Amino acid sequence: MKDLLNHPIVLGYKEANNFGRELGMEFRIVSHGEVEYKMTITEKHLATPIAAHGGSISALMDATMGVCALSEVIRENKVVSTLEMKLSFISPGLLGDTMIATAKIIKNGKRILFVEGNIRNQENKLIATASGTFNAYPASKAGFKDLKI
């Protein structure tokens, strides 16, 4: 949804997220509470000569579920932080593979959101699955003070 991608909190997140930029992650918001992230496995992601380090896959999943939760709470001028994440590695992400991560809100409470996600490669092979719990709080507490909302 174009309007969500131009939301001041999302724009502020994109500008501040040096970590995601360093790993080559890009996202699109499908709708409130549903996102897609992509990351192509390059040499900087590798743990072996051909396979991605689990940390890079974990980072992609955390970012995907986090932005999913964020897309749900920005209507309330809130951001999120990860409280917990359980990740299961199913198959390796290989050099040159494009990781396509998706996430959806399972339950949205007053402050706590439950999210589930999957990562597949360009051939639709399942790489990882996860569930996460996220805390929603005012954007100003994360340093987003001068946003025009």
N, C-alpha and C positions, 0 to 999 in steps of 0.2 A: 504494500500500500504506500503510494508515493507520499501521502500526507504524513504518515508515521515516520518515514525516512527523513523528512524535513522538520520533524518535531525538534525544538531546541535542546531537549535532553538527549535525544539520539544524536544530533549533530555534535553536542558537547562530548558525548561518549566517544564518537568516532575520532574527534580531534585529540582527545586525551589518551586514547588507547594505543600507546606506543608498543606494548607487548604484542597485541594482535597484529599490528602493522608489521612488526619485525618477523612474525611467523607467516605472513602472507595471507591472513584470514580476511575474507570479505563476506558480508551478510546482506540478506534482504528480508524484510518483514513481510510475511504473507498476509497476516491479519493480526489483530490484537491477540496475543497468546500463541502465535505460531510463526516460526522463523526457519530460515535455511541459511546455513553457513557453508563456505567452501574454502578449502586449503589444498594446494598441490604439494605433494611430498617432494622436497628438494634435498640436496646434500645437508643443509643446515638442520633438517629434521631427523637425520639418521642416527641410529644406535649401532647398526651393523652396516656393512657395505651396501645392503639392499633394503633394509627394513627400518621404518620410523621408530623413534624412541617413544615409549609409552607416554612420556610426559607431553609430547607434542599432540598426541591423540587426546590425552586428558585435557589439555588446554583448549583444544577445539571444542570438546564436549562441554566444558564449563562455560566457555563463551557462548555457545549455542543456547544452552539452557538458561543462562543468565540474561541474554538479550530477549529470549522468549518471555521470561518473567518481567523484564523491564518493559516490553511492549504492552504488557497488560496494565502496569501501574503508572505509566507516564501520564495517564488521564488525571491522576491525583497528584501530579507534581512530585512523584516519588521515584527513587531508584532502588536497586536491590543489591544484596550481597549474598554470597553462597554460605549457607550454614553447614550443609553436608552434601556429599555426592558419592554415589556408589556406581562404579564403572566396571563393566565386564568386557574384556578383550576377547573377540571371537576369531578374528583373522588379522594378519599383519597388514599394515599400510605399507606399500612398496614404493620405492623410488619412482617418481613419475606419475603415480596414482593421484587422481583428484578425489579428495575426501569430501563427501557431501553429507553434511550433518543437518538433521531436522529435530525440532522439539515442539512439544505441545504442553499446555497447562493441563494438569490433571485435576487440581483443586486450587482455588484461590480463596484464602481466608481474609481476615481483616488485616493481618500483617504477614502471614506465612503463605507461601505458594509452593505447591508440589508440581514438579515438572518431570517429564520423561523424554528421552532423546535416543536417537540412533545415528550411527555414522555408517555410510555405505560408500563404496568406491564407484568409479565411473561405469563399471559393469554391473552395478546394483548388488555387489557382494557385501554382506554384512561384515563390518569391521568391529563395531563396538555398540553396546547398549548401555544406558545409564538411567538413573533416577536421581533427582536432586531436590533439596529443600532450600528455599530462598527467603530472606527477610526483606520486606519492603520498608523503606524509611524516607524521610524528607530529602529531596535532592540537595537542599542547602547544606546538609550535614556531610555530603560527599564532595563539597567544594563547588557545586553548581549554583553560585549565588547570584550571578548577574544575567540569568536567562530571562528572555522576554516570552512569557507563556500566555 
